[in-house]
């Protein structure tokens, strides 16, 4: 089917501004990335709980959940990583347009992938780097992945066989080797609220 045959219907729907007024919040995307074990999902859950308890509508898009469902057909090649990020970004954009505060928790190892996500999501995109060294993440190893990497059972692992590029323009950097979960969540909420 040609793109000429696709006619989007956004102009007929309730506007993002009207939804923001109803919800008392503007839709936004908090894109949190970093190595496996850096603390992304843990911090995302803490942010969600705090915002939910204060009456905010929050959606978490977690990388493992996507890889278990919508993106279960993708591997870890550069092309598949690009498609993984594209799909997550498109879903995040839809939720944000509906007034949700969207917390994305996806490794997103390359700057080009983060730029791709930013371009898809648009002005509501906020880039948050969850920083921890490979060695620290290997010690934490909450999913047992680093042990499998050491045993040669996993290939194309981010930070080892597949590189990770630190950010040049993150909106916030959280070094989880020196800042705990509650402090990290607090900093993200301050970024979100402009406090």
VEXVEX-415465 format. One record per residue: x, y, z of N, C-alpha, C in turn. Coordinates in pm, 1 decimal. Example, Ala and Ser with C-alpha at 12.3 -4.5 7.8 and 13.67 -1.06 7.14 Angstrom:
<rs>
R      neast     nnorth        nup     caeast    canorth       caup      ceast     cnorth        cup
R     1319.0     -569.0      780.0     1230.0     -450.0      780.0     1320.0     -330.0      780.0
R     1285.0     -225.0      708.0     1367.0     -106.0      714.0     1290.0        3.0      787.0
</rs>
This chain:
<rs>
R      neast     nnorth        nup     caeast    canorth       caup      ceast     cnorth        cup
R       84.2     -117.7        0.0        0.0        0.0        0.0       88.8      124.2        0.0
R       54.3      220.4      -80.2      129.7      344.3      -93.2      100.2      438.0       24.0
R      199.8      519.6       60.2      179.1      621.2      163.7       70.0      719.4      122.2
R       46.4      733.1       -9.5      -58.5      822.7      -59.3     -197.6      776.5      -16.0
R     -210.4      649.4       21.9     -340.2      594.5       60.8     -365.0      601.4      211.1
R     -271.0      659.9      284.8     -284.8      671.1      430.2     -325.2      814.2      464.5
R     -432.5      828.1      537.9     -484.8      960.5      574.3     -504.2      965.2      725.5
R     -410.5     1027.8      795.4     -418.9     1033.8      941.1     -541.2     1113.2      984.4
R     -588.9     1085.1     1104.7     -713.1     1144.3     1154.2     -693.1     1232.1     1278.1
R     -569.2     1267.8     1308.7     -542.8     1342.5     1431.0     -623.6     1471.3     1441.3
R     -647.5     1536.1     1327.6     -719.2     1663.7     1326.4     -863.2     1650.7     1378.0
R     -917.5     1529.7     1380.3    -1055.8     1507.3     1423.9    -1065.4     1474.9     1573.0
R     -952.9     1450.3     1635.8     -952.4     1403.8     1773.7     -944.8     1520.7     1872.2
R     -975.6     1491.5     1998.1     -958.5     1590.6     2104.8     -810.8     1629.5     2107.1
R     -783.2     1758.5     2116.0     -645.0     1807.1     2103.8     -561.8     1775.4     2228.0
R     -429.0     1768.6     2211.2     -341.7     1749.1     2328.3     -361.4     1857.0     2435.0
R     -388.3     1979.8     2392.1     -411.3     2087.9     2487.8     -534.6     2064.2     2573.5
R     -641.4     2014.6     2511.0     -763.5     1984.3     2585.9     -739.6     1870.2     2684.6
R     -661.3     1770.9     2642.0     -631.5     1658.4     2731.0     -544.1     1703.2     2847.4
R     -448.7     1791.6     2818.3     -363.2     1845.1     2924.2     -446.3     1920.4     3026.8
R     -544.5     1994.8     2980.4     -631.7     2069.5     3071.7     -713.5     1974.3     3158.5
R     -766.7     1869.2     3097.8     -845.3     1771.2     3171.9     -761.4     1700.5     3277.6
R     -640.1     1658.8     3238.9     -553.6     1580.9     3327.7     -474.2     1667.5     3426.4
R     -462.8     1795.9     3395.1     -381.4     1883.7     3479.2     -232.5     1857.8     3462.7
R     -194.2     1808.0     3345.9      -53.3     1780.5     3315.8      -34.9     1779.1     3164.6
R       84.1     1809.5     3123.0      117.1     1802.6     2980.8      185.6     1669.7     2952.4
R      152.9     1610.0     2840.0      219.3     1486.5     2800.8      366.6     1512.5     2775.7
R      449.8     1421.0     2821.2      594.1     1434.2     2801.7      657.8     1296.4     2800.0
R      779.5     1289.6     2744.8      853.1     1163.6     2739.0      986.0     1181.3     2810.8
R     1005.3     1102.8     2915.8     1132.0     1099.9     2989.8     1205.8      975.6     2941.7
R     1303.3      994.4     2853.5     1374.0      882.0     2791.0     1498.1      850.0     2873.6
R     1489.7      744.4     2954.4     1600.1      705.1     3041.8     1677.1      589.8     2978.5
R     1807.5      605.9     2968.6     1890.5      504.8     2903.6     2021.1      487.0     2978.7
R     2081.7      371.4     2956.3     2208.3      337.5     3020.4     2228.3      187.8     3011.6
R     2339.2      140.3     3061.0     2370.6       -2.3     3056.0     2268.3      -85.8     3133.0
R     2259.8     -212.5     3097.6     2178.3     -306.1     3174.9     2231.7     -310.0     3317.7
R     2143.9     -292.7     3415.8     2187.0     -292.2     3555.3     2222.1     -155.3     3609.0
R     2209.2      -51.6     3526.2     2243.8       83.4     3572.1     2139.3      140.4     3668.0
R     2016.3       87.9     3660.3     1911.6      134.0     3751.5     1790.9      195.3     3682.0
R     1782.5      185.4     3550.2     1674.8      248.8     3474.3     1536.0      206.8     3521.2
R     1510.4       77.8     3524.1     1376.4       28.3     3559.2     1341.9       57.0     3705.1
R     1439.6       46.0     3792.2     1416.8       72.6     3934.3     1381.8      219.3     3956.7
R     1455.7      307.3     3891.9     1428.2      451.2     3904.2     1294.3      484.4     3839.5
R     1265.9      423.3     3723.5     1137.3      447.0     3655.4     1021.1      411.6     3747.8
R     1030.6      298.1     3815.9      923.5      254.9     3906.5      907.7      351.9     4023.0
R     1018.2      403.9     4074.1     1011.9      499.9     4185.9      947.6      631.0     4140.7
R      981.6      676.3     4020.4      921.3      798.7     3965.9      771.8      777.7     3945.6
R      737.8      663.8     3885.6      596.8      634.0     3860.5      517.0      637.0     3990.4
R      566.0      571.4     4093.7      494.6      564.2     4221.3      474.3      703.6     4279.6
R      580.1      784.3     4279.8      570.5      919.8     4336.3      469.9     1003.9     4258.6
R      479.0     1000.8     4126.0      387.7     1080.6     4044.1      244.3     1029.4     4054.4
R      227.9      898.8     4053.7       93.8      840.0     4067.1       30.2      881.6     4199.5
R      108.4      873.3     4306.8       56.8      908.9     4439.2       20.1     1057.0     4448.4
R       78.2     1139.4     4359.7       43.2     1282.4     4359.8      -64.0     1314.1     4255.1
R     -125.5     1208.6     4198.7     -238.1     1229.2     4108.2     -202.6     1245.8     3962.0
R      -84.7     1202.6     3923.5      -42.3     1215.0     3783.6      -63.3     1083.0     3709.5
R      -94.6     1094.7     3580.3     -111.9      977.1     3495.0       22.2      945.9     3429.3
R       78.0      828.6     3460.2      212.2      790.6     3415.8      207.5      654.0     3348.2
R      285.8      641.0     3241.8      301.3      514.2     3170.6      450.2      482.8     3163.3
R      488.6      360.0     3198.6      627.7      316.6     3181.4      635.9      226.8     3058.5
R      730.0      257.7     2970.8      761.6      171.9     2856.9      900.3      114.1     2882.7
R      903.0      -10.1     2928.0     1027.9      -74.5     2967.5     1082.4     -160.5     2853.0
R     1211.1     -153.4     2830.9     1273.8     -226.1     2721.1     1249.9     -375.8     2725.1
R     1261.9     -438.0     2842.2     1239.8     -582.5     2852.5     1095.1     -619.1     2821.4
R     1001.0     -535.7     2865.5      860.5     -562.1     2835.2      834.7     -554.6     2684.7
R      895.7     -456.6     2618.8      882.0     -445.9     2473.1      943.6     -566.7     2404.1
R     1061.8     -606.1     2449.3     1131.5     -719.6     2387.3     1055.5     -850.5     2410.6
R      972.2     -854.9     2511.8      892.5     -972.7     2540.3      760.8     -975.0     2462.8
R      724.0     -861.1     2404.8      596.2     -850.1     2335.6      610.7     -791.7     2196.7
R      580.8     -663.4     2184.1      580.0     -594.7     2054.3      709.6     -613.4     1976.4
R      822.0     -615.3     2045.7      951.7     -624.9     1978.0     1017.6     -761.4     1992.5
R      938.8     -863.5     2017.3      994.7     -998.3     2036.8     1054.5    -1055.6     1908.6
R     1024.3     -994.2     1795.1     1079.8    -1040.2     1667.6     1216.2     -979.1     1637.2
R     1267.4     -894.3     1727.0     1393.2     -824.3     1701.4     1508.4     -884.5     1781.0
R     1625.7     -882.5     1718.6     1748.0     -925.8     1785.7     1825.4     -804.1     1834.4
R     1958.8     -814.3     1832.8     2041.4     -706.7     1885.7     2142.8     -654.3     1784.2
R     2117.5     -678.5     1656.1     2200.6     -618.6     1551.6     2174.8     -467.9     1551.3
R     2261.8     -392.6     1485.5     2242.0     -247.7     1477.5     2106.4     -214.8     1416.0
R     2069.8     -287.7     1311.6     1941.4     -263.8     1243.6     1823.4     -293.3     1337.2
R     1831.5     -403.8     1411.2     1723.7     -439.2     1503.0     1716.3     -342.1     1621.4
R     1830.2     -294.7     1668.9     1829.0     -196.1     1777.4     1761.5      -67.3     1729.0
R     1792.0      -27.3     1606.2     1731.1       92.8     1548.9     1578.5       77.2     1542.1
R     1533.0      -39.2     1496.2     1389.3      -64.1     1486.1     1325.5      -72.3     1624.9
R     1394.6     -130.2     1721.2     1345.5     -135.9     1858.4     1320.2        5.4     1911.4
R     1417.9       92.0     1894.9     1404.5      230.1     1942.4     1294.1      302.9     1865.3
R     1284.8      280.3     1734.8     1181.3      345.8     1655.0     1042.0      309.8     1706.8
R     1019.2      181.0     1730.9      887.4      137.5     1778.3      855.9      195.1     1916.1
R      952.6      188.8     2006.0      929.9      242.1     2141.1      901.0      392.2     2133.3
R      977.1      464.4     2052.2      957.6      609.2     2039.3      820.2      642.5     1981.4
R      776.3      566.2     1883.6      643.7      590.8     1825.0      533.4      567.3     1928.1
R      546.1      461.9     2007.5      446.7      434.9     2112.0      451.2      545.0     2218.3
R      571.2      585.9     2257.3      585.7      693.3     2356.2      521.3      821.8     2306.5
R      540.8      852.2     2180.2      483.0      973.0     2119.9      330.5      969.0     2126.0
R      272.7      853.4     2097.4      126.6      839.2     2102.6       76.0      863.0     2244.7
R      138.2      798.3     2342.7       94.5      816.3     2481.7      109.0      962.5     2525.7
R      221.8     1025.8     2491.1      243.0     1166.0     2529.1      138.1     1256.0     2464.9
R       98.7     1225.4     2342.2       -3.5     1306.8     2275.0     -139.0     1292.6     2342.8
R     -155.7     1186.9     2422.3     -279.4     1164.3     2496.8     -271.9     1220.1     2639.0
R     -163.3     1291.0     2669.7     -149.5     1357.9     2798.5      -72.5     1281.2     2903.8
R      -20.7     1163.9     2869.5       51.7     1083.4     2967.9      193.6     1134.7     2989.1
R      241.6     1117.1     3111.4      384.4     1132.3     3138.6      442.0      993.9     3111.1
R      527.3      984.6     3010.9      580.0      856.3     2965.8      724.1      842.4     3011.6
R      751.3      736.2     3085.4      887.6      707.2     3128.5      936.0      589.4     3045.4
R     1033.5      614.8     2960.6     1092.1      509.8     2877.9     1218.3      461.0     2946.8
R     1233.7      329.8     2952.8     1350.8      267.9     3013.9     1408.9      168.1     2913.8
R     1499.6      218.1     2829.7     1556.5      138.3     2720.9     1705.7      169.0     2710.8
R     1788.9       69.1     2693.0     1934.6       87.5     2692.1     1978.7      199.4     2597.3
R     1933.2      201.3     2473.4     1961.4      305.1     2372.7     2110.4      341.2     2370.1
R     2196.5      249.8     2325.6     2340.5      266.1     2344.0     2410.3      368.8     2255.4
R     2351.5      404.8     2142.5     2419.3      494.1     2047.8     2351.0      630.2     2042.0
R     2431.6      733.8     2021.7     2376.9      869.3     2009.9     2278.8      879.4     1894.1
R     2308.9      813.0     1784.4     2219.9      819.4     1667.8     2082.0      763.2     1701.7
R     2075.4      663.3     1788.2     1946.8      607.6     1829.8     1870.4      706.4     1918.1
R     1943.3      775.1     2006.5     1877.7      874.8     2092.1     1829.8      993.1     2009.3
R     1908.7     1031.0     1908.5     1866.7     1137.6     1817.6     1742.8     1096.0     1738.8
R     1739.1      968.8     1698.7     1622.6      915.4     1627.9     1498.5      924.7     1716.8
R     1511.3      883.6     1841.8     1398.2      889.0     1935.0     1353.4     1032.5     1955.8
R     1449.0     1123.5     1972.5     1417.7     1266.0     1992.0     1342.7     1320.9     1870.7
R     1386.5     1283.5     1751.2     1322.2     1332.4     1628.6     1179.0     1280.1     1616.8
R     1157.0     1156.6     1655.7     1022.2     1098.2     1648.4      930.0     1162.5     1751.5
R      975.1     1171.9     1874.5      890.7     1220.5     1983.9      865.5     1370.1     1972.4
R      970.1     1445.7     1937.9      954.8     1590.2     1924.3      986.6     1665.1     2051.9
R      923.9     1780.5     2067.8      962.0     1874.9     2173.4      935.1     1826.1     2315.0
R      854.7     1724.1     2331.7      827.1     1674.5     2467.8      934.0     1577.8     2517.5
R     1034.8     1549.6     2435.1     1140.1     1451.7     2466.2     1240.2     1509.5     2565.1
R     1267.7     1434.9     2672.6     1372.6     1471.7     2768.1     1466.0     1352.3     2783.5
R     1593.4     1375.7     2760.9     1695.0     1269.4     2760.4     1762.5     1260.7     2896.6
R     1753.4     1141.7     2957.9     1808.3     1121.4     3092.3     1902.7     1000.6     3089.8
R     2029.6     1027.3     3114.5     2131.3      922.3     3113.0     2146.7      865.2     3253.5
R     2122.8      736.3     3266.5     2142.4      665.5     3393.3     2282.2      604.1     3386.1
R     2374.2      668.1     3453.7     2516.4      636.8     3439.0     2565.3      540.8     3546.9
R     2631.7      435.1     3500.7     2702.8      342.6     3589.7     2802.1      267.0     3502.4
R     2918.2      240.6     3554.2     3021.8      173.2     3475.6     2983.6       27.9     3447.6
R     3046.4      -29.0     3346.6     3025.5     -170.3     3312.8     3057.8     -257.3     3433.8
R     3165.8     -223.5     3503.6     3210.2     -301.9     3619.1     3106.0     -298.2     3731.6
R     3050.6     -180.8     3757.7     2947.6     -168.6     3861.5     2822.8     -247.8     3823.5
R     2781.0     -233.9     3697.7     2662.0     -307.2     3651.4     2685.5     -458.1     3657.3
R     2808.6     -500.0     3627.0     2841.5     -643.4     3633.1     2834.6     -694.3     3777.3
R     2872.7     -610.7     3873.3     2863.2     -650.8     4014.4     2717.0     -659.3     4058.3
R     2636.8     -565.9     4012.4     2493.7     -567.1     4047.8     2425.2     -686.9     3981.8
R     2443.4     -699.9     3852.6     2391.9     -809.8     3769.3     2254.3     -860.2     3814.0
R     2151.9     -772.0     3817.6     2021.1     -812.9     3870.4     1950.6     -922.0     3789.3
R     1987.1     -934.9     3662.1     1920.1    -1035.2     3576.8     2011.1    -1154.0     3544.8
R     2132.5    -1152.4     3598.3     2225.8    -1261.0     3569.7     2286.3    -1255.4     3430.1
R     2270.6    -1142.4     3361.9     2320.0    -1129.8     3224.2     2472.1    -1121.2     3216.8
R     2531.2    -1048.2     3310.3     2676.8    -1030.5     3306.5     2748.2    -1163.5     3331.7
R     2691.0    -1247.8     3414.3     2748.3    -1381.1     3436.6     2742.6    -1462.1     3307.2
R     2632.4    -1449.3     3234.0     2619.9    -1519.5     3105.4     2717.6    -1464.5     3002.1
R     2739.4    -1333.8     3004.7     2837.0    -1272.0     2914.3     2976.4    -1326.4     2945.0
R     3012.0    -1330.9     3073.3     3143.2    -1381.3     3116.0     3162.7    -1526.9     3075.0
R     3053.6    -1603.1     3072.3     3060.3    -1744.9     3032.7     3052.3    -1762.8     2881.3
R     3041.3    -1650.9     2807.9     3035.8    -1658.2     2661.7     2900.5    -1698.9     2606.9
R     2796.6    -1691.1     2689.9     2663.0    -1733.7     2647.9     2584.1    -1624.7     2576.8
R     2625.2    -1498.0     2591.5     2555.6    -1386.9     2526.5     2655.8    -1310.1     2441.2
R     2616.8    -1284.6     2316.7     2699.0    -1205.1     2223.9     2628.2    -1072.1     2198.5
R     2702.0     -977.2     2144.4     2651.0     -842.8     2112.8     2594.4     -774.6     2237.4
R     2660.8     -794.4     2350.4     2613.9     -737.0     2475.8     2663.2     -594.0     2488.2
R     2571.5     -502.8     2517.7     2604.6     -361.3     2525.8     2706.9     -334.2     2635.4
R     2811.7     -263.4     2596.9     2918.1     -229.6     2689.4     3036.6     -323.5     2678.6
R     3015.9     -440.0     2613.2     3125.1     -535.4     2593.7     3149.6     -555.7     2444.7
R     3070.0     -642.3     2379.6     3086.8     -666.6     2235.3     3027.3     -553.2     2152.8
R     2925.0     -490.8     2206.3     2854.5     -382.6     2138.1     2873.3     -256.4     2221.5
R     2922.0     -150.3     2158.6     2960.9      -30.2     2231.9     2845.9       49.9     2290.0
R     2880.2      133.7     2386.8     2785.7      227.9     2445.6     2848.3      366.4     2438.3
R     2774.8      461.3     2381.0     2825.3      598.1     2367.8     2761.7      687.0     2473.5
R     2846.2      748.2     2554.5     2794.0      841.0     2654.8     2736.9      963.7     2584.2
R     2645.8     1034.2     2650.1     2575.9     1144.7     2583.2     2660.5     1269.4     2566.7
R     2621.1     1349.6     2468.3     2679.7     1481.4     2449.5     2584.7     1590.1     2495.8
R     2453.7     1557.8     2498.8     2355.3     1660.8     2532.4     2236.6     1607.8     2612.8
R     2261.8     1532.4     2713.2     2153.0     1482.9     2797.9     2091.9     1598.4     2876.6
R     1962.3     1590.2     2901.6     1895.5     1690.1     2984.0     1927.6     1668.8     3131.6
R     1961.2     1543.3     3166.2     1995.7     1510.5     3304.5     2084.3     1386.6     3304.0
R     2186.9     1386.5     3388.4     2272.4     1269.5     3407.9     2261.2     1227.8     3554.1
R     2224.6     1100.2     3575.1     2214.8     1045.9     3710.4     2322.0      938.8     3726.5
R     2420.4      965.6     3807.9     2527.2      869.5     3833.6     2483.4      780.5     3948.6
R     2436.6      660.6     3914.8     2380.4      572.9     4018.4     2487.0      505.4     4104.2
R     2612.1      535.9     4077.8     2717.1      489.8     4168.1     2728.2      581.9     4288.7
R     2673.5      704.6     4275.7     2683.9      800.4     4385.8     2549.0      857.0     4431.3
R     2442.4      831.6     4355.0     2310.1      883.1     4389.0     2214.9      765.0     4400.6
R     2140.3      756.8     4510.9     2051.1      642.1     4529.3     1920.3      658.8     4450.8
R     1834.2      559.1     4459.7     1711.3      556.1     4380.7     1619.8      673.3     4414.0
R     1596.6      699.6     4540.9     1505.0      807.6     4577.6     1559.7      944.1     4535.5
R     1690.6      964.8     4549.7     1751.7     1090.7     4505.5     1741.3     1104.0     4353.7
R     1761.1      993.1     4282.9     1750.6      993.7     4137.2     1609.9     1029.7     4093.6
R     1510.9      965.1     4154.0     1370.6      993.0     4120.6     1337.0     1139.0     4148.3
R     1386.7     1189.7     4258.6     1363.3     1329.4     4295.6     1418.8     1424.2     4190.4
R     1538.9     1395.7     4141.6     1599.7     1480.9     4038.9     1520.1     1478.2     3909.3
R     1470.0     1361.1     3870.2     1390.5     1350.8     3747.9     1259.9     1429.0     3764.4
R     1197.0     1417.9     3879.6     1071.3     1490.0     3902.8     1096.1     1641.3     3901.7
R     1210.2     1684.3     3955.0     1244.1     1827.6     3947.4     1261.8     1871.3     3802.8
R     1325.4     1788.2     3721.5     1340.4     1818.9     3578.6     1203.1     1830.5     3514.0
R     1115.5     1737.0     3545.1      982.2     1733.4     3487.1      899.9     1855.7     3524.3
R      907.9     1896.3     3650.0      824.9     2006.5     3698.4      891.3     2143.2     3683.8
R     1019.3     2142.4     3648.6     1090.8     2269.8     3635.1     1121.5     2333.5     3770.0
R     1117.4     2253.1     3876.2     1141.3     2306.3     4011.3     1289.8     2320.5     4040.3
</rs>
